[in-house]
Amino acid sequence: MAEFAEVVRNRRMTRAFSPEPVDPAIIDSLVALASRSPSAGKTQGWHVVVLEGADTARYWDITLPTEKRETFRWTQLVDAPVVMVALADPDAYVERYAEPDKARTGLGESVDAWPTPYWTIDASMAVMTLLYAAEDVGLGALFFGVFQREDEVRAELGVPDRLQTIGAVAVGHPAPDLGTDDDGSAGAGRSATRVRRRPDEIIHRGGW
């Protein structure tokens, strides 16, 4: 098992996968670790729909039809043996903050009472933890938005209307060739050559 700093530095978005299956127990362990992420009021109002093996075609057939795959840059992305669609439940937070120990906040009145959508924040932190957990066990992972035909994806997966789509995560064994956004090479994403900001460009000590 790698040291945390090594996991953070080594984690990359993998865009080319081997079709080799991933043990469902490993996926369960990744989600178990993600469930330990911070959560407002310990609401834990997030879910994942997990598609494995041949079932992943249900996602790709909607978002990346066969006729478009020949011109798709990341042809081995569709080989990922697992696709997870992450979802957040705003109503769960309203219900949690209507409970006696949180009622004084007023956040239990409605979704509109929340100045910041903590369901989005909590689910996003859980997904980030999941990405680190995948790196820790030697798997590749890619987080990406469900921008293509989201309504059709939700209908196919039976996602309740109340849930917010956070995005999708492809998980699997990295393909032996290029496919990670590591150094700006041909296998990297278009943003890989952007310079990483230094701490002194991020930190504002004592105020802005």
C-alpha positions in Angstrom: 0.0 0.0 0.0 1.4 3.4 -1.0 2.0 6.4 1.2 -0.7 9.0 0.9 1.6 11.7 -0.6 2.7 9.2 -3.2 -0.9 8.3 -4.0 -1.8 12.0 -4.5 1.2 12.7 -6.7 0.8 9.6 -8.8 -2.9 9.8 -9.4 -3.8 10.6 -13.0 -7.0 10.5 -15.0 -6.8 7.3 -17.0 -8.3 7.4 -20.5 -7.3 4.0 -21.8 -8.3 0.8 -20.1 -7.7 -2.9 -20.4 -11.0 -4.9 -20.5 -9.7 -7.1 -17.7 -12.5 -7.4 -15.1 -12.2 -5.8 -11.6 -13.4 -7.9 -8.7 -16.7 -6.5 -7.4 -15.3 -6.8 -3.9 -12.7 -4.2 -4.8 -15.3 -1.8 -6.1 -17.1 -2.3 -2.8 -13.9 -1.5 -0.9 -13.4 1.7 -2.9 -16.9 2.9 -2.2 -16.5 1.9 1.5 -13.4 4.2 1.7 -15.3 7.0 -0.2 -18.1 6.7 2.4 -15.6 8.0 5.0 -15.4 11.3 3.3 -16.6 14.5 5.1 -20.4 14.8 5.1 -22.5 17.7 6.5 -24.4 16.4 9.5 -23.1 13.0 8.5 -26.0 12.9 6.0 -24.1 10.8 3.5 -26.6 11.8 0.8 -24.8 10.3 -2.2 -25.1 7.2 -4.3 -23.4 5.4 -7.2 -25.0 3.3 -9.9 -22.4 0.7 -10.8 -22.3 -0.8 -14.2 -19.9 -3.8 -14.6 -18.6 -5.8 -17.5 -21.0 -6.0 -20.5 -23.5 -3.9 -18.5 -21.3 -0.8 -19.2 -22.6 -0.9 -22.8 -25.8 0.6 -21.4 -23.9 3.8 -20.7 -21.8 4.0 -23.8 -24.5 3.1 -26.3 -26.3 6.2 -25.2 -23.4 8.7 -24.7 -21.0 7.4 -27.4 -23.0 5.5 -30.1 -21.0 3.1 -32.3 -20.9 5.4 -35.3 -19.1 8.0 -33.2 -16.4 5.8 -31.7 -14.1 5.6 -34.7 -13.4 9.3 -34.4 -13.4 9.4 -30.6 -9.9 10.2 -29.4 -9.9 7.8 -26.4 -11.0 4.6 -28.1 -9.9 2.4 -25.1 -12.0 4.4 -22.6 -15.0 2.2 -23.5 -13.0 -0.8 -22.5 -13.2 0.2 -18.8 -14.8 -2.8 -17.0 -16.6 -0.5 -14.6 -18.6 2.7 -15.0 -20.0 4.4 -11.9 -22.5 7.2 -12.1 -22.3 9.4 -8.9 -25.4 11.0 -7.6 -26.3 13.4 -4.8 -29.6 13.6 -2.9 -30.5 17.2 -1.9 -33.7 16.0 -0.1 -31.6 13.9 2.2 -29.9 17.1 3.5 -33.2 18.9 4.0 -34.5 15.9 6.0 -31.4 15.6 8.1 -31.3 19.2 9.0 -35.0 19.1 10.0 -34.0 16.7 12.7 -34.0 18.0 16.3 -30.2 18.4 16.6 -30.0 20.5 13.4 -33.4 22.2 13.2 -32.1 25.5 14.6 -30.1 26.0 11.5 -33.2 26.5 9.4 -31.7 24.4 6.7 -34.4 21.8 7.1 -37.0 24.1 5.6 -36.2 23.5 1.9 -33.4 23.0 -0.6 -33.6 26.8 -1.2 -32.6 27.5 2.4 -29.1 26.2 1.7 -26.7 29.0 0.6 -24.2 26.3 -0.5 -25.3 23.0 -1.9 -23.6 20.7 0.5 -25.0 17.6 -1.3 -22.8 18.5 -4.3 -19.8 19.2 -2.1 -20.1 16.0 -0.1 -20.6 13.8 -3.2 -17.7 15.5 -4.9 -15.4 14.8 -1.9 -16.5 11.2 -1.9 -15.7 10.9 -5.6 -12.3 12.4 -5.0 -11.7 9.9 -2.2 -12.7 7.1 -4.5 -10.2 8.3 -7.2 -7.4 8.2 -4.6 -8.6 4.8 -3.4 -8.4 3.4 -6.9 -4.8 4.7 -7.3 -3.9 3.1 -4.0 -4.9 -0.4 -5.2 -3.2 0.0 -8.6 -6.3 0.8 -10.7 -6.8 3.6 -13.1 -9.8 5.9 -12.9 -11.3 8.7 -14.9 -13.9 11.2 -13.6 -15.9 12.8 -16.4 -19.2 14.8 -16.7 -22.4 13.2 -18.0 -22.9 15.9 -20.6 -24.1 13.7 -23.4 -27.8 12.8 -23.3 -27.9 13.0 -19.5 -31.7 12.6 -19.5 -31.5 9.4 -21.5 -28.8 8.0 -19.2 -30.8 8.8 -16.1 -33.9 7.1 -17.7 -31.9 4.0 -18.6 -30.5 3.7 -15.1 -33.8 4.5 -13.4 -32.3 7.4 -11.5 -35.0 9.2 -9.4 -35.8 12.8 -10.4 -34.7 14.2 -7.0 -31.1 13.2 -7.5 -28.4 15.4 -8.9 -26.0 13.9 -11.4 -22.4 14.6 -10.2 -20.6 12.8 -13.0 -19.3 9.4 -13.9 -16.2 7.4 -13.0 -14.6 4.8 -15.2 -12.5 2.3 -13.3 -10.2 -0.5 -14.4 -6.7 -1.6 -15.1 -4.8 0.9 -17.2 -4.0 -0.2 -20.8 -0.3 -0.7 -21.4 -0.1 2.1 -23.9 -0.8 5.8 -23.5 -3.9 7.0 -21.9 -3.1 9.1 -18.8 -2.8 12.9 -18.5 0.6 12.7 -17.0 3.2 14.8 -18.9 1.6 16.4 -21.8 2.5 13.6 -24.2 0.3 12.3 -27.0 -1.6 10.1 -24.6 -2.5 13.0 -22.2 -5.5 15.2 -22.1 -5.4 18.6 -23.7 -5.1 20.3 -20.3 -2.0 18.3 -19.2 0.5 20.9 -20.3 -1.0 23.6 -18.1 1.4 24.6 -15.4 0.4 23.5 -11.9 -0.1 26.5 -9.6 2.4 27.0 -6.8 1.3 27.3 -3.2 2.2 31.0 -3.1 -0.2 31.5 -6.0 -3.0 29.9 -4.0 -2.5 30.9 -0.4 -3.8 34.3 0.9 -2.5 34.5 4.5 -4.5 36.8 6.8 -7.0 37.7 4.1 -7.3 38.3 0.3 
